[in-house]
Amino acid sequence: MKTLLIILGVLVAISVVGFVVKTLFWIGVIGAIAFVAVGVAGALKGKKGPQALR
């Protein structure tokens, strides 16, 4: 019975770590897409020349 609980605990820990890694991966993908979108929007808007920050 004790061995079964240890195995169950290890499987739960692996599942939690896997969920966290997968979540961080998708957050990174969304961040990369947002970064590219902002860069494209800035390139399209900024064709008039350099502008100073206000």
mmCIF entry with sequence, helices, sheets and N, C-alpha, C, O atoms, coordinates in Angstrom:
data_MODEL
# 
_entry.id   MODEL 
# 
_entity.id                         1 
_entity.type                       polymer 
_entity.pdbx_number_of_molecules   1 
# 
_entity_poly.entity_id                      1 
_entity_poly.type                           'polypeptide(L)' 
_entity_poly.nstd_linkage                   no 
_entity_poly.nstd_monomer                   no 
_entity_poly.pdbx_seq_one_letter_code       MKTLLIILGVLVAISVVGFVVKTLFWIGVIGAIAFVAVGVAGALKGKKGPQALR 
_entity_poly.pdbx_seq_one_letter_code_can   MKTLLIILGVLVAISVVGFVVKTLFWIGVIGAIAFVAVGVAGALKGKKGPQALR 
_entity_poly.pdbx_strand_id                 A 
# 
loop_
_entity_poly_seq.entity_id 
_entity_poly_seq.num 
_entity_poly_seq.mon_id 
_entity_poly_seq.hetero 
1 1  MET n 
1 2  LYS n 
1 3  THR n 
1 4  LEU n 
1 5  LEU n 
1 6  ILE n 
1 7  ILE n 
1 8  LEU n 
1 9  GLY n 
1 10 VAL n 
1 11 LEU n 
1 12 VAL n 
1 13 ALA n 
1 14 ILE n 
1 15 SER n 
1 16 VAL n 
1 17 VAL n 
1 18 GLY n 
1 19 PHE n 
1 20 VAL n 
1 21 VAL n 
1 22 LYS n 
1 23 THR n 
1 24 LEU n 
1 25 PHE n 
1 26 TRP n 
1 27 ILE n 
1 28 GLY n 
1 29 VAL n 
1 30 ILE n 
1 31 GLY n 
1 32 ALA n 
1 33 ILE n 
1 34 ALA n 
1 35 PHE n 
1 36 VAL n 
1 37 ALA n 
1 38 VAL n 
1 39 GLY n 
1 40 VAL n 
1 41 ALA n 
1 42 GLY n 
1 43 ALA n 
1 44 LEU n 
1 45 LYS n 
1 46 GLY n 
1 47 LYS n 
1 48 LYS n 
1 49 GLY n 
1 50 PRO n 
1 51 GLN n 
1 52 ALA n 
1 53 LEU n 
1 54 ARG n 
# 
_struct_asym.id          A 
_struct_asym.entity_id   1 
# 
loop_
_struct_conf.conf_type_id 
_struct_conf.id 
_struct_conf.pdbx_PDB_helix_id 
_struct_conf.beg_label_comp_id 
_struct_conf.beg_label_asym_id 
_struct_conf.beg_label_seq_id 
_struct_conf.pdbx_beg_PDB_ins_code 
_struct_conf.end_label_comp_id 
_struct_conf.end_label_asym_id 
_struct_conf.end_label_seq_id 
_struct_conf.pdbx_end_PDB_ins_code 
_struct_conf.beg_auth_comp_id 
_struct_conf.beg_auth_asym_id 
_struct_conf.beg_auth_seq_id 
_struct_conf.end_auth_comp_id 
_struct_conf.end_auth_asym_id 
_struct_conf.end_auth_seq_id 
_struct_conf.pdbx_PDB_helix_class 
_struct_conf.details 
_struct_conf.pdbx_PDB_helix_length 
HELX_P HELX_P1 AA1 LYS A 2  ? LYS A 45 ? LYS A 2  LYS A 45 1 ? 44 
HELX_P HELX_P2 AA2 GLY A 46 ? LYS A 48 ? GLY A 46 LYS A 48 5 ? 3  
# 
_struct_conf_type.id          HELX_P 
_struct_conf_type.criteria    ? 
_struct_conf_type.reference   ? 
# 
loop_
_atom_site.group_PDB 
_atom_site.id 
_atom_site.type_symbol 
_atom_site.label_atom_id 
_atom_site.label_alt_id 
_atom_site.label_comp_id 
_atom_site.label_asym_id 
_atom_site.label_entity_id 
_atom_site.label_seq_id 
_atom_site.pdbx_PDB_ins_code 
_atom_site.Cartn_x 
_atom_site.Cartn_y 
_atom_site.Cartn_z 
_atom_site.occupancy 
_atom_site.B_iso_or_equiv 
_atom_site.pdbx_formal_charge 
_atom_site.auth_seq_id 
_atom_site.auth_comp_id 
_atom_site.auth_asym_id 
_atom_site.auth_atom_id 
_atom_site.pdbx_PDB_model_num 
ATOM 1   N N  . MET A 1 1  ? 0.822  -1.191 0.000   1.00 0.00 ? 1  MET A N  1 
ATOM 2   C CA . MET A 1 1  ? 0.000  0.000  0.000   1.00 0.00 ? 1  MET A CA 1 
ATOM 3   C C  . MET A 1 1  ? 0.869  1.259  0.000   1.00 0.00 ? 1  MET A C  1 
ATOM 4   O O  . MET A 1 1  ? 0.557  2.233  -0.684  1.00 0.00 ? 1  MET A O  1 
ATOM 5   N N  . LYS A 1 2  ? 1.959  1.233  0.770   1.00 0.00 ? 2  LYS A N  1 
ATOM 6   C CA . LYS A 1 2  ? 2.838  2.387  0.845   1.00 0.00 ? 2  LYS A CA 1 
ATOM 7   C C  . LYS A 1 2  ? 3.508  2.651  -0.509  1.00 0.00 ? 2  LYS A C  1 
ATOM 8   O O  . LYS A 1 2  ? 3.677  3.805  -0.906  1.00 0.00 ? 2  LYS A O  1 
ATOM 9   N N  . THR A 1 3  ? 3.884  1.589  -1.210  1.00 0.00 ? 3  THR A N  1 
ATOM 10  C CA . THR A 1 3  ? 4.512  1.724  -2.523  1.00 0.00 ? 3  THR A CA 1 
ATOM 11  C C  . THR A 1 3  ? 3.535  2.350  -3.519  1.00 0.00 ? 3  THR A C  1 
ATOM 12  O O  . THR A 1 3  ? 3.918  3.190  -4.333  1.00 0.00 ? 3  THR A O  1 
ATOM 13  N N  . LEU A 1 4  ? 2.284  1.938  -3.447  1.00 0.00 ? 4  LEU A N  1 
ATOM 14  C CA . LEU A 1 4  ? 1.264  2.476  -4.335  1.00 0.00 ? 4  LEU A CA 1 
ATOM 15  C C  . LEU A 1 4  ? 1.084  3.980  -4.114  1.00 0.00 ? 4  LEU A C  1 
ATOM 16  O O  . LEU A 1 4  ? 0.929  4.730  -5.077  1.00 0.00 ? 4  LEU A O  1 
ATOM 17  N N  . LEU A 1 5  ? 1.103  4.421  -2.870  1.00 0.00 ? 5  LEU A N  1 
ATOM 18  C CA . LEU A 1 5  ? 0.971  5.841  -2.565  1.00 0.00 ? 5  LEU A CA 1 
ATOM 19  C C  . LEU A 1 5  ? 2.180  6.636  -3.064  1.00 0.00 ? 5  LEU A C  1 
ATOM 20  O O  . LEU A 1 5  ? 2.034  7.768  -3.526  1.00 0.00 ? 5  LEU A O  1 
ATOM 21  N N  . ILE A 1 6  ? 3.354  6.051  -2.972  1.00 0.00 ? 6  ILE A N  1 
ATOM 22  C CA . ILE A 1 6  ? 4.563  6.717  -3.471  1.00 0.00 ? 6  ILE A CA 1 
ATOM 23  C C  . ILE A 1 6  ? 4.482  6.879  -4.990  1.00 0.00 ? 6  ILE A C  1 
ATOM 24  O O  . ILE A 1 6  ? 4.780  7.949  -5.520  1.00 0.00 ? 6  ILE A O  1 
ATOM 25  N N  . ILE A 1 7  ? 4.082  5.822  -5.680  1.00 0.00 ? 7  ILE A N  1 
ATOM 26  C CA . ILE A 1 7  ? 3.941  5.880  -7.135  1.00 0.00 ? 7  ILE A CA 1 
ATOM 27  C C  . ILE A 1 7  ? 2.887  6.907  -7.526  1.00 0.00 ? 7  ILE A C  1 
ATOM 28  O O  . ILE A 1 7  ? 3.080  7.672  -8.470  1.00 0.00 ? 7  ILE A O  1 
ATOM 29  N N  . LEU A 1 8  ? 1.775  6.922  -6.802  1.00 0.00 ? 8  LEU A N  1 
ATOM 30  C CA . LEU A 1 8  ? 0.723  7.893  -7.075  1.00 0.00 ? 8  LEU A CA 1 
ATOM 31  C C  . LEU A 1 8  ? 1.228  9.327  -6.863  1.00 0.00 ? 8  LEU A C  1 
ATOM 32  O O  . LEU A 1 8  ? 0.914  10.216 -7.655  1.00 0.00 ? 8  LEU A O  1 
ATOM 33  N N  . GLY A 1 9  ? 1.992  9.548  -5.820  1.00 0.00 ? 9  GLY A N  1 
ATOM 34  C CA . GLY A 1 9  ? 2.556  10.869 -5.560  1.00 0.00 ? 9  GLY A CA 1 
ATOM 35  C C  . GLY A 1 9  ? 3.517  11.316 -6.648  1.00 0.00 ? 9  GLY A C  1 
ATOM 36  O O  . GLY A 1 9  ? 3.510  12.479 -7.049  1.00 0.00 ? 9  GLY A O  1 
ATOM 37  N N  . VAL A 1 10 ? 4.347  10.390 -7.129  1.00 0.00 ? 10 VAL A N  1 
ATOM 38  C CA . VAL A 1 10 ? 5.290  10.703 -8.203  1.00 0.00 ? 10 VAL A CA 1 
ATOM 39  C C  . VAL A 1 10 ? 4.532  11.051 -9.487  1.00 0.00 ? 10 VAL A C  1 
ATOM 40  O O  . VAL A 1 10 ? 4.904  11.993 -10.186 1.00 0.00 ? 10 VAL A O  1 
ATOM 41  N N  . LEU A 1 11 ? 3.483  10.305 -9.798  1.00 0.00 ? 11 LEU A N  1 
ATOM 42  C CA . LEU A 1 11 ? 2.704  10.580 -10.996 1.00 0.00 ? 11 LEU A CA 1 
ATOM 43  C C  . LEU A 1 11 ? 1.997  11.928 -10.912 1.00 0.00 ? 11 LEU A C  1 
ATOM 44  O O  . LEU A 1 11 ? 1.917  12.646 -11.908 1.00 0.00 ? 11 LEU A O  1 
ATOM 45  N N  . VAL A 1 12 ? 1.490  12.277 -9.746  1.00 0.00 ? 12 VAL A N  1 
ATOM 46  C CA . VAL A 1 12 ? 0.853  13.586 -9.567  1.00 0.00 ? 12 VAL A CA 1 
ATOM 47  C C  . VAL A 1 12 ? 1.886  14.697 -9.749  1.00 0.00 ? 12 VAL A C  1 
ATOM 48  O O  . VAL A 1 12 ? 1.602  15.705 -10.396 1.00 0.00 ? 12 VAL A O  1 
ATOM 49  N N  . ALA A 1 13 ? 3.078  14.521 -9.184  1.00 0.00 ? 13 ALA A N  1 
ATOM 50  C CA . ALA A 1 13 ? 4.128  15.524 -9.319  1.00 0.00 ? 13 ALA A CA 1 
ATOM 51  C C  . ALA A 1 13 ? 4.536  15.698 -10.781 1.00 0.00 ? 13 ALA A C  1 
ATOM 52  O O  . ALA A 1 13 ? 4.718  16.825 -11.240 1.00 0.00 ? 13 ALA A O  1 
ATOM 53  N N  . ILE A 1 14 ? 4.679  14.613 -11.504 1.00 0.00 ? 14 ILE A N  1 
ATOM 54  C CA . ILE A 1 14 ? 5.037  14.686 -12.926 1.00 0.00 ? 14 ILE A CA 1 
ATOM 55  C C  . ILE A 1 14 ? 3.933  15.380 -13.713 1.00 0.00 ? 14 ILE A C  1 
ATOM 56  O O  . ILE A 1 14 ? 4.226  16.167 -14.613 1.00 0.00 ? 14 ILE A O  1 
ATOM 57  N N  . SER A 1 15 ? 2.681  15.107 -13.396 1.00 0.00 ? 15 SER A N  1 
ATOM 58  C CA . SER A 1 15 ? 1.563  15.744 -14.083 1.00 0.00 ? 15 SER A CA 1 
ATOM 59  C C  . SER A 1 15 ? 1.555  17.252 -13.847 1.00 0.00 ? 15 SER A C  1 
ATOM 60  O O  . SER A 1 15 ? 1.327  18.024 -14.778 1.00 0.00 ? 15 SER A O  1 
ATOM 61  N N  . VAL A 1 16 ? 1.802  17.669 -12.619 1.00 0.00 ? 16 VAL A N  1 
ATOM 62  C CA . VAL A 1 16 ? 1.818  19.099 -12.303 1.00 0.00 ? 16 VAL A CA 1 
ATOM 63  C C  . VAL A 1 16 ? 2.963  19.787 -13.026 1.00 0.00 ? 16 VAL A C  1 
ATOM 64  O O  . VAL A 1 16 ? 2.774  20.864 -13.591 1.00 0.00 ? 16 VAL A O  1 
ATOM 65  N N  . VAL A 1 17 ? 4.136  19.191 -13.020 1.00 0.00 ? 17 VAL A N  1 
ATOM 66  C CA . VAL A 1 17 ? 5.281  19.779 -13.717 1.00 0.00 ? 17 VAL A CA 1 
ATOM 67  C C  . VAL A 1 17 ? 5.003  19.866 -15.219 1.00 0.00 ? 17 VAL A C  1 
ATOM 68  O O  . VAL A 1 17 ? 5.329  20.873 -15.847 1.00 0.00 ? 17 VAL A O  1 
ATOM 69  N N  . GLY A 1 18 ? 4.419  18.851 -15.787 1.00 0.00 ? 18 GLY A N  1 
ATOM 70  C CA . GLY A 1 18 ? 4.075  18.863 -17.207 1.00 0.00 ? 18 GLY A CA 1 
ATOM 71  C C  . GLY A 1 18 ? 3.076  19.955 -17.542 1.00 0.00 ? 18 GLY A C  1 
ATOM 72  O O  . GLY A 1 18 ? 3.207  20.626 -18.566 1.00 0.00 ? 18 GLY A O  1 
ATOM 73  N N  . PHE A 1 19 ? 2.075  20.137 -16.683 1.00 0.00 ? 19 PHE A N  1 
ATOM 74  C CA . PHE A 1 19 ? 1.081  21.189 -16.902 1.00 0.00 ? 19 PHE A CA 1 
ATOM 75  C C  . PHE A 1 19 ? 1.724  22.563 -16.849 1.00 0.00 ? 19 PHE A C  1 
ATOM 76  O O  . PHE A 1 19 ? 1.409  23.423 -17.671 1.00 0.00 ? 19 PHE A O  1 
ATOM 77  N N  . VAL A 1 20 ? 2.621  22.785 -15.895 1.00 0.00 ? 20 VAL A N  1 
ATOM 78  C CA . VAL A 1 20 ? 3.297  24.086 -15.762 1.00 0.00 ? 20 VAL A CA 1 
ATOM 79  C C  . VAL A 1 20 ? 4.164  24.362 -16.986 1.00 0.00 ? 20 VAL A C  1 
ATOM 80  O O  . VAL A 1 20 ? 4.156  25.477 -17.509 1.00 0.00 ? 20 VAL A O  1 
ATOM 81  N N  . VAL A 1 21 ? 4.907  23.364 -17.447 1.00 0.00 ? 21 VAL A N  1 
ATOM 82  C CA . VAL A 1 21 ? 5.780  23.544 -18.609 1.00 0.00 ? 21 VAL A CA 1 
ATOM 83  C C  . VAL A 1 21 ? 4.951  23.850 -19.851 1.00 0.00 ? 21 VAL A C  1 
ATOM 84  O O  . VAL A 1 21 ? 5.305  24.732 -20.633 1.00 0.00 ? 21 VAL A O  1 
ATOM 85  N N  . LYS A 1 22 ? 3.850  23.125 -20.037 1.00 0.00 ? 22 LYS A N  1 
ATOM 86  C CA . LYS A 1 22 ? 2.992  23.354 -21.199 1.00 0.00 ? 22 LYS A CA 1 
ATOM 87  C C  . LYS A 1 22 ? 2.378  24.750 -21.145 1.00 0.00 ? 22 LYS A C  1 
ATOM 88  O O  . LYS A 1 22 ? 2.279  25.425 -22.170 1.00 0.00 ? 22 LYS A O  1 
ATOM 89  N N  . THR A 1 23 ? 1.968  25.182 -19.963 1.00 0.00 ? 23 THR A N  1 
ATOM 90  C CA . THR A 1 23 ? 1.388  26.518 -19.807 1.00 0.00 ? 23 THR A CA 1 
ATOM 91  C C  . THR A 1 23 ? 2.421  27.593 -20.126 1.00 0.00 ? 23 THR A C  1 
ATOM 92  O O  . THR A 1 23 ? 2.115  28.554 -20.832 1.00 0.00 ? 23 THR A O  1 
ATOM 93  N N  . LEU A 1 24 ? 3.636  27.443 -19.616 1.00 0.00 ? 24 LEU A N  1 
ATOM 94  C CA . LEU A 1 24 ? 4.689  28.419 -19.901 1.00 0.00 ? 24 LEU A CA 1 
ATOM 95  C C  . LEU A 1 24 ? 5.030  28.461 -21.385 1.00 0.00 ? 24 LEU A C  1 
ATOM 96  O O  . LEU A 1 24 ? 5.336  29.523 -21.927 1.00 0.00 ? 24 LEU A O  1 
ATOM 97  N N  . PHE A 1 25 ? 4.977  27.312 -22.036 1.00 0.00 ? 25 PHE A N  1 
ATOM 98  C CA . PHE A 1 25 ? 5.240  27.257 -23.476 1.00 0.00 ? 25 PHE A CA 1 
ATOM 99  C C  . PHE A 1 25 ? 4.213  28.092 -24.239 1.00 0.00 ? 25 PHE A C  1 
ATOM 100 O O  . PHE A 1 25 ? 4.575  28.886 -25.106 1.00 0.00 ? 25 PHE A O  1 
ATOM 101 N N  . TRP A 1 26 ? 2.930  27.910 -23.912 1.00 0.00 ? 26 TRP A N  1 
ATOM 102 C CA . TRP A 1 26 ? 1.889  28.648 -24.628 1.00 0.00 ? 26 TRP A CA 1 
ATOM 103 C C  . TRP A 1 26 ? 1.928  30.135 -24.303 1.00 0.00 ? 26 TRP A C  1 
ATOM 104 O O  . TRP A 1 26 ? 1.625  30.952 -25.172 1.00 0.00 ? 26 TRP A O  1 
ATOM 105 N N  . ILE A 1 27 ? 2.289  30.509 -23.087 1.00 0.00 ? 27 ILE A N  1 
ATOM 106 C CA . ILE A 1 27 ? 2.457  31.920 -22.759 1.00 0.00 ? 27 ILE A CA 1 
ATOM 107 C C  . ILE A 1 27 ? 3.587  32.513 -23.604 1.00 0.00 ? 27 ILE A C  1 
ATOM 108 O O  . ILE A 1 27 ? 3.481  33.644 -24.079 1.00 0.00 ? 27 ILE A O  1 
ATOM 109 N N  . GLY A 1 28 ? 4.663  31.755 -23.789 1.00 0.00 ? 28 GLY A N  1 
ATOM 110 C CA . GLY A 1 28 ? 5.762  32.205 -24.641 1.00 0.00 ? 28 GLY A CA 1 
ATOM 111 C C  . GLY A 1 28 ? 5.340  32.358 -26.092 1.00 0.00 ? 28 GLY A C  1 
ATOM 112 O O  . GLY A 1 28 ? 5.747  33.311 -26.757 1.00 0.00 ? 28 GLY A O  1 
ATOM 113 N N  . VAL A 1 29 ? 4.530  31.433 -26.592 1.00 0.00 ? 29 VAL A N  1 
ATOM 114 C CA . VAL A 1 29 ? 4.041  31.522 -27.973 1.00 0.00 ? 29 VAL A CA 1 
ATOM 115 C C  . VAL A 1 29 ? 3.178  32.770 -28.148 1.00 0.00 ? 29 VAL A C  1 
ATOM 116 O O  . VAL A 1 29 ? 3.340  33.508 -29.121 1.00 0.00 ? 29 VAL A O  1 
ATOM 117 N N  . ILE A 1 30 ? 2.266  33.005 -27.213 1.00 0.00 ? 30 ILE A N  1 
ATOM 118 C CA . ILE A 1 30 ? 1.400  34.185 -27.287 1.00 0.00 ? 30 ILE A CA 1 
ATOM 119 C C  . ILE A 1 30 ? 2.229  35.463 -27.203 1.00 0.00 ? 30 ILE A C  1 
ATOM 120 O O  . ILE A 1 30 ? 1.962  36.425 -27.924 1.00 0.00 ? 30 ILE A O  1 
ATOM 121 N N  . GLY A 1 31 ? 3.227  35.478 -26.334 1.00 0.00 ? 31 GLY A N  1 
ATOM 122 C CA . GLY A 1 31 ? 4.100  36.641 -26.223 1.00 0.00 ? 31 GLY A CA 1 
ATOM 123 C C  . GLY A 1 31 ? 4.871  36.900 -27.514 1.00 0.00 ? 31 GLY A C  1 
ATOM 124 O O  . GLY A 1 31 ? 5.025  38.051 -27.923 1.00 0.00 ? 31 GLY A O  1 
ATOM 125 N N  . ALA A 1 32 ? 5.355  35.845 -28.156 1.00 0.00 ? 32 ALA A N  1 
ATOM 126 C CA . ALA A 1 32 ? 6.092  36.000 -29.413 1.00 0.00 ? 32 ALA A CA 1 
ATOM 127 C C  . ALA A 1 32 ? 5.184  36.545 -30.514 1.00 0.00 ? 32 ALA A C  1 
ATOM 128 O O  . ALA A 1 32 ? 5.602  37.395 -31.300 1.00 0.00 ? 32 ALA A O  1 
ATOM 129 N N  . ILE A 1 33 ? 3.952  36.061 -30.571 1.00 0.00 ? 33 ILE A N  1 
ATOM 130 C CA . ILE A 1 33 ? 2.998  36.550 -31.570 1.00 0.00 ? 33 ILE A CA 1 
ATOM 131 C C  . ILE A 1 33 ? 2.694  38.024 -31.321 1.00 0.00 ? 33 ILE A C  1 
ATOM 132 O O  . ILE A 1 33 ? 2.639  38.815 -32.263 1.00 0.00 ? 33 ILE A O  1 
ATOM 133 N N  . ALA A 1 34 ? 2.496  38.396 -30.061 1.00 0.00 ? 34 ALA A N  1 
ATOM 134 C CA . ALA A 1 34 ? 2.219  39.796 -29.726 1.00 0.00 ? 34 ALA A CA 1 
ATOM 135 C C  . ALA A 1 34 ? 3.418  40.671 -30.082 1.00 0.00 ? 34 ALA A C  1 
ATOM 136 O O  . ALA A 1 34 ? 3.238  41.778 -30.591 1.00 0.00 ? 34 ALA A O  1 
ATOM 137 N N  . PHE A 1 35 ? 4.632  40.197 -29.826 1.00 0.00 ? 35 PHE A N  1 
ATOM 138 C CA . PHE A 1 35 ? 5.850  40.946 -30.150 1.00 0.00 ? 35 PHE A CA 1 
ATOM 139 C C  . PHE A 1 35 ? 5.941  41.216 -31.649 1.00 0.00 ? 35 PHE A C  1 
ATOM 140 O O  . PHE A 1 35 ? 6.242  42.335 -32.064 1.00 0.00 ? 35 PHE A O  1 
ATOM 141 N N  . VAL A 1 36 ? 5.684  40.201 -32.454 1.00 0.00 ? 36 VAL A N  1 
ATOM 142 C CA . VAL A 1 36 ? 5.741  40.354 -33.910 1.00 0.00 ? 36 VAL A CA 1 
ATOM 143 C C  . VAL A 1 36 ? 4.639  41.306 -34.380 1.00 0.00 ? 36 VAL A C  1 
ATOM 144 O O  . VAL A 1 36 ? 4.875  42.144 -35.251 1.00 0.00 ? 36 VAL A O  1 
ATOM 145 N N  . ALA A 1 37 ? 3.438  41.183 -33.811 1.00 0.00 ? 37 ALA A N  1 
ATOM 146 C CA . ALA A 1 37 ? 2.325  42.050 -34.209 1.00 0.00 ? 37 ALA A CA 1 
ATOM 147 C C  . ALA A 1 37 ? 2.629  43.515 -33.903 1.00 0.00 ? 37 ALA A C  1 
ATOM 148 O O  . ALA A 1 37 ? 2.340  44.390 -34.718 1.00 0.00 ? 37 ALA A O  1 
ATOM 149 N N  . VAL A 1 38 ? 3.205  43.785 -32.743 1.00 0.00 ? 38 VAL A N  1 
ATOM 150 C CA . VAL A 1 38 ? 3.554  45.159 -32.385 1.00 0.00 ? 38 VAL A CA 1 
ATOM 151 C C  . VAL A 1 38 ? 4.658  45.679 -33.308 1.00 0.00 ? 38 VAL A C  1 
ATOM 152 O O  . VAL A 1 38 ? 4.621  46.837 -33.722 1.00 0.00 ? 38 VAL A O  1 
ATOM 153 N N  . GLY A 1 39 ? 5.617  44.850 -33.625 1.00 0.00 ? 39 GLY A N  1 
ATOM 154 C CA . GLY A 1 39 ? 6.675  45.253 -34.552 1.00 0.00 ? 39 GLY A CA 1 
ATOM 155 C C  . GLY A 1 39 ? 6.145  45.582 -35.937 1.00 0.00 ? 39 GLY A C  1 
ATOM 156 O O  . GLY A 1 39 ? 6.560  46.569 -36.544 1.00 0.00 ? 39 GLY A O  1 
ATOM 157 N N  . VAL A 1 40 ? 5.229  44.762 -36.439 1.00 0.00 ? 40 VAL A N  1 
ATOM 158 C CA . VAL A 1 40 ? 4.640  45.014 -37.759 1.00 0.00 ? 40 VAL A CA 1 
ATOM 159 C C  . VAL A 1 40 ? 3.813  46.294 -37.729 1.00 0.00 ? 40 VAL A C  1 
ATOM 160 O O  . VAL A 1 40 ? 3.897  47.112 -38.646 1.00 0.00 ? 40 VAL A O  1 
ATOM 161 N N  . ALA A 1 41 ? 3.014  46.470 -36.677 1.00 0.00 ? 41 ALA A N  1 
ATOM 162 C CA . ALA A 1 41 ? 2.199  47.687 -36.560 1.00 0.00 ? 41 ALA A CA 1 
ATOM 163 C C  . ALA A 1 41 ? 3.090  48.921 -36.481 1.00 0.00 ? 41 ALA A C  1 
ATOM 164 O O  . ALA A 1 41 ? 2.781  49.940 -37.097 1.00 0.00 ? 41 ALA A O  1 
ATOM 165 N N  . GLY A 1 42 ? 4.175  48.849 -35.746 1.00 0.00 ? 42 GLY A N  1 
ATOM 166 C CA . GLY A 1 42 ? 5.102  49.972 -35.651 1.00 0.00 ? 42 GLY A CA 1 
ATOM 167 C C  . GLY A 1 42 ? 5.784  50.258 -36.977 1.00 0.00 ? 42 GLY A C  1 
ATOM 168 O O  . GLY A 1 42 ? 5.997  51.418 -37.329 1.00 0.00 ? 42 GLY A O  1 
ATOM 169 N N  . ALA A 1 43 ? 6.129  49.213 -37.713 1.00 0.00 ? 43 ALA A N  1 
ATOM 170 C CA . ALA A 1 43 ? 6.780  49.404 -39.005 1.00 0.00 ? 43 ALA A CA 1 
ATOM 171 C C  . ALA A 1 43 ? 5.824  50.035 -40.011 1.00 0.00 ? 43 ALA A C  1 
ATOM 172 O O  . ALA A 1 43 ? 6.231  50.883 -40.805 1.00 0.00 ? 43 ALA A O  1 
ATOM 173 N N  . LEU A 1 44 ? 4.566  49.633 -39.983 1.00 0.00 ? 44 LEU A N  1 
ATOM 174 C CA . LEU A 1 44 ? 3.590  50.199 -40.910 1.00 0.00 ? 44 LEU A CA 1 
ATOM 175 C C  . LEU A 1 44 ? 3.249  51.642 -40.558 1.00 0.00 ? 44 LEU A C  1 
ATOM 176 O O  . LEU A 1 44 ? 3.069  52.479 -41.442 1.00 0.00 ? 44 LEU A O  1 
ATOM 177 N N  . LYS A 1 45 ? 3.160  51.924 -39.274 1.00 0.00 ? 45 LYS A N  1 
ATOM 178 C CA . LYS A 1 45 ? 2.804  53.269 -38.834 1.00 0.00 ? 45 LYS A CA 1 
ATOM 179 C C  . LYS A 1 45 ? 3.996  54.216 -38.925 1.00 0.00 ? 45 LYS A C  1 
ATOM 180 O O  . LYS A 1 45 ? 3.807  55.410 -39.160 1.00 0.00 ? 45 LYS A O  1 
ATOM 181 N N  . GLY A 1 46 ? 5.207  53.721 -38.745 1.00 0.00 ? 46 GLY A N  1 
ATOM 182 C CA . GLY A 1 46 ? 6.376  54.570 -38.644 1.00 0.00 ? 46 GLY A CA 1 
ATOM 183 C C  . GLY A 1 46 ? 7.091  54.854 -39.950 1.00 0.00 ? 46 GLY A C  1 
ATOM 184 O O  . GLY A 1 46 ? 8.263  55.228 -39.922 1.00 0.00 ? 46 GLY A O  1 
ATOM 185 N N  . LYS A 1 47 ? 6.445  54.694 -41.089 1.00 0.00 ? 47 LYS A N  1 
ATOM 186 C CA . LYS A 1 47 ? 7.107  54.937 -42.378 1.00 0.00 ? 47 LYS A CA 1 
ATOM 187 C C  . LYS A 1 47 ? 7.306  56.420 -42.650 1.00 0.00 ? 47 LYS A C  1 
ATOM 188 O O  . LYS A 1 47 ? 8.019  56.770 -43.591 1.00 0.00 ? 47 LYS A O  1 
ATOM 189 N N  . LYS A 1 48 ? 6.710  57.298 -41.869 1.00 0.00 ? 48 LYS A N  1 
ATOM 190 C CA . LYS A 1 48 ? 6.843  58.723 -42.074 1.00 0.00 ? 48 LYS A CA 1 
ATOM 191 C C  . LYS A 1 48 ? 8.202  59.241 -41.614 1.00 0.00 ? 48 LYS A C  1 
ATOM 192 O O  . LYS A 1 48 ? 8.613  60.333 -42.007 1.00 0.00 ? 48 LYS A O  1 
ATOM 193 N N  . GLY A 1 49 ? 8.880  58.494 -40.813 1.00 0.00 ? 49 GLY A N  1 
ATOM 194 C CA . GLY A 1 49 ? 10.181 58.912 -40.306 1.00 0.00 ? 49 GLY A CA 1 
ATOM 195 C C  . GLY A 1 49 ? 10.228 58.729 -38.812 1.00 0.00 ? 49 GLY A C  1 
ATOM 196 O O  . GLY A 1 49 ? 9.213  58.418 -38.190 1.00 0.00 ? 49 GLY A O  1 
ATOM 197 N N  . PRO A 1 50 ? 11.400 58.919 -38.223 1.00 0.00 ? 50 PRO A N  1 
ATOM 198 C CA . PRO A 1 50 ? 11.508 58.731 -36.767 1.00 0.00 ? 50 PRO A CA 1 
ATOM 199 C C  . PRO A 1 50 ? 10.720 59.786 -36.014 1.00 0.00 ? 50 PRO A C  1 
ATOM 200 O O  . PRO A 1 50 ? 10.668 60.950 -36.412 1.00 0.00 ? 50 PRO A O  1 
ATOM 201 N N  . GLN A 1 51 ? 10.108 59.359 -34.917 1.00 0.00 ? 51 GLN A N  1 
ATOM 202 C CA . GLN A 1 51 ? 9.316  60.265 -34.089 1.00 0.00 ? 51 GLN A CA 1 
ATOM 203 C C  . GLN A 1 51 ? 9.853  60.227 -32.678 1.00 0.00 ? 51 GLN A C  1 
ATOM 204 O O  . GLN A 1 51 ? 10.279 59.179 -32.192 1.00 0.00 ? 51 GLN A O  1 
ATOM 205 N N  . ALA A 1 52 ? 9.830  61.366 -32.025 1.00 0.00 ? 52 ALA A N  1 
ATOM 206 C CA . ALA A 1 52 ? 10.300 61.439 -30.635 1.00 0.00 ? 52 ALA A CA 1 
ATOM 207 C C  . ALA A 1 52 ? 9.210  60.950 -29.693 1.00 0.00 ? 52 ALA A C  1 
ATOM 208 O O  . ALA A 1 52 ? 8.021  61.121 -29.959 1.00 0.00 ? 52 ALA A O  1 
ATOM 209 N N  . LEU A 1 53 ? 9.623  60.352 -28.609 1.00 0.00 ? 53 LEU A N  1 
ATOM 210 C CA . LEU A 1 53 ? 8.671  59.940 -27.582 1.00 0.00 ? 53 LEU A CA 1 
ATOM 211 C C  . LEU A 1 53 ? 8.227  61.156 -26.791 1.00 0.00 ? 53 LEU A C  1 
ATOM 212 O O  . LEU A 1 53 ? 9.042  62.025 -26.480 1.00 0.00 ? 53 LEU A O  1 
ATOM 213 N N  . ARG A 1 54 ? 6.975  61.228 -26.471 1.00 0.00 ? 54 ARG A N  1 
ATOM 214 C CA . ARG A 1 54 ? 6.468  62.358 -25.698 1.00 0.00 ? 54 ARG A CA 1 
ATOM 215 C C  . ARG A 1 54 ? 6.053  61.912 -24.331 1.00 0.00 ? 54 ARG A C  1 
ATOM 216 O O  . ARG A 1 54 ? 5.597  62.727 -23.528 1.00 0.00 ? 54 ARG A O  1 
# 
